[in-house]
Amino acid sequence: MDNIYHIDDEDFGDLILQIENSFGIEFDYEEITNNMTIEKFSELVISKMSMENGQECSTQIVFYRIRKALTEKLGVEKSIINTKTELNSVFAKKNRINNWKNTFGKFNYNGIKLQPSSIPYGISILTTKVSFFFFFGSYRIYAIPIFILSIITAKILVKYGKKIPAKNIGDLAKVIVKSNYKSVRTEKGTINISEIKKLIFIQLTDWLEPKEVKNMNMNMQTKINYID
């Protein structure tokens, strides 16, 4: 019996864009077929990069860059920094926004900005939806001010968000590599094929529950179904 990974076609489209941005490639529509295996999809990505195989570990490269930034910008002792170092312990809430910006401001990577807290941000999004309900209902007079307030609130929450995008330094390195694979490589013109296959699997299953991912057992022959 075939292992099949079901995903909504719109979600799959978003994942395709993320993969294109991370690996610096562009797919043709007809190249991606329904029920293509994760292995075949990974090979398609690799073929489009047209680079030689190298042994350089991208996650390790990024870890060293993060460690260097922490020692130079925040004065953190190099000897105490490792992949398990909790980011909350390095970036206290009090000065988190400034310290984060000073440390990573010159990192031209996607996915490393501080994020708004989920509950107030969710309330802001809900308020926006309520304003639309009012607009098309009997309370149009309240819709515009509520909508403006929700947009302003959302922008403030994003600007002053303090939620760190990863638990520890190792996880932050993985987040950066996942979204910026091509730009983090120091051996220009090379890729790490086994690393890319693992990253593709992670990106395709990132939205699943950990238990579901574990049950898939990193099976690259799993078929991607984005239609049914």
SULHU-V58661 format. One record per backbone hydrogen bond with DSSP energy under -1.0 kcal/mol. CO is the residue of the C=O (numbers start at 1). NH is the residue of the N-H. E is the energy in kcal/mol with one decimal. If there is no record, write none. Layout:
BEGIN
co = {CO & CO}
nh = {NH & NH}
e = {E & E}
END
This chain:
BEGIN
co = {3 & 5 & 8 & 9 & 10 & 11 & 12 & 13 & 14 & 15 & 16 & 17 & 18 & 19 & 20 & 20 & 22 & 28 & 33 & 36 & 37 & 38 & 39 & 40 & 41 & 42 & 43 & 44 & 52 & 57 & 58 & 59 & 60 & 61 & 62 & 63 & 64 & 65 & 66 & 67 & 68 & 69 & 70 & 70 & 77 & 78 & 82 & 83 & 85 & 87 & 95 & 96 & 97 & 98 & 99 & 100 & 101 & 104 & 107 & 115 & 117 & 118 & 119 & 120 & 121 & 122 & 123 & 124 & 125 & 126 & 127 & 128 & 129 & 130 & 131 & 132 & 139 & 142 & 143 & 144 & 145 & 146 & 147 & 148 & 149 & 150 & 151 & 152 & 153 & 154 & 155 & 156 & 163 & 167 & 168 & 169 & 170 & 171 & 172 & 173 & 174 & 175 & 176 & 180 & 186 & 187 & 189 & 191 & 192 & 193 & 194 & 195 & 196 & 197 & 198 & 199 & 200 & 201 & 205 & 209 & 210 & 211 & 212 & 214 & 216 & 219 & 220 & 222 & 223 & 224 & 225}
nh = {223 & 225 & 12 & 13 & 14 & 15 & 16 & 17 & 18 & 19 & 20 & 21 & 22 & 23 & 24 & 25 & 182 & 31 & 36 & 224 & 41 & 42 & 43 & 44 & 45 & 46 & 47 & 48 & 191 & 61 & 62 & 63 & 64 & 65 & 66 & 67 & 68 & 69 & 70 & 71 & 72 & 73 & 74 & 76 & 80 & 81 & 85 & 170 & 169 & 91 & 99 & 100 & 101 & 102 & 103 & 104 & 105 & 107 & 109 & 163 & 121 & 122 & 123 & 124 & 125 & 126 & 127 & 128 & 129 & 130 & 131 & 132 & 133 & 134 & 135 & 136 & 142 & 146 & 147 & 148 & 149 & 150 & 151 & 152 & 153 & 154 & 155 & 156 & 157 & 158 & 159 & 160 & 115 & 87 & 172 & 173 & 174 & 175 & 176 & 177 & 178 & 179 & 180 & 184 & 188 & 190 & 52 & 54 & 196 & 197 & 198 & 199 & 200 & 201 & 202 & 203 & 204 & 205 & 208 & 213 & 214 & 215 & 216 & 217 & 219 & 222 & 39 & 38 & 5 & 35 & 7}
e = {-3.1 & -3.1 & -2.6 & -1.9 & -1.9 & -2.2 & -2.3 & -1.8 & -2.0 & -2.5 & -2.6 & -2.3 & -2.4 & -2.5 & -1.1 & -1.5 & -2.5 & -1.8 & -1.4 & -2.6 & -2.4 & -2.5 & -2.3 & -1.9 & -2.0 & -2.5 & -2.5 & -1.5 & -2.5 & -1.8 & -2.3 & -2.2 & -2.0 & -1.7 & -2.6 & -2.7 & -2.3 & -2.2 & -2.4 & -2.1 & -2.4 & -2.8 & -1.2 & -1.9 & -1.3 & -1.3 & -1.7 & -2.7 & -1.8 & -2.9 & -2.6 & -2.9 & -2.1 & -2.7 & -2.0 & -2.9 & -1.8 & -1.9 & -2.0 & -2.8 & -1.7 & -2.2 & -2.2 & -2.0 & -2.0 & -2.4 & -2.5 & -1.7 & -1.9 & -2.3 & -2.0 & -1.4 & -1.9 & -2.6 & -2.1 & -1.9 & -1.9 & -1.8 & -2.6 & -2.7 & -2.3 & -2.3 & -2.1 & -2.4 & -2.5 & -2.4 & -2.2 & -2.2 & -2.6 & -2.2 & -2.5 & -2.6 & -3.1 & -1.9 & -2.2 & -2.2 & -1.7 & -2.3 & -2.3 & -2.3 & -2.6 & -1.5 & -1.4 & -1.4 & -1.6 & -1.5 & -1.8 & -3.7 & -2.5 & -2.3 & -1.7 & -2.3 & -2.7 & -2.0 & -2.2 & -2.9 & -2.5 & -1.5 & -1.5 & -2.1 & -2.5 & -2.0 & -1.1 & -1.1 & -1.6 & -1.5 & -2.9 & -2.1 & -4.1 & -2.9 & -2.4}
END
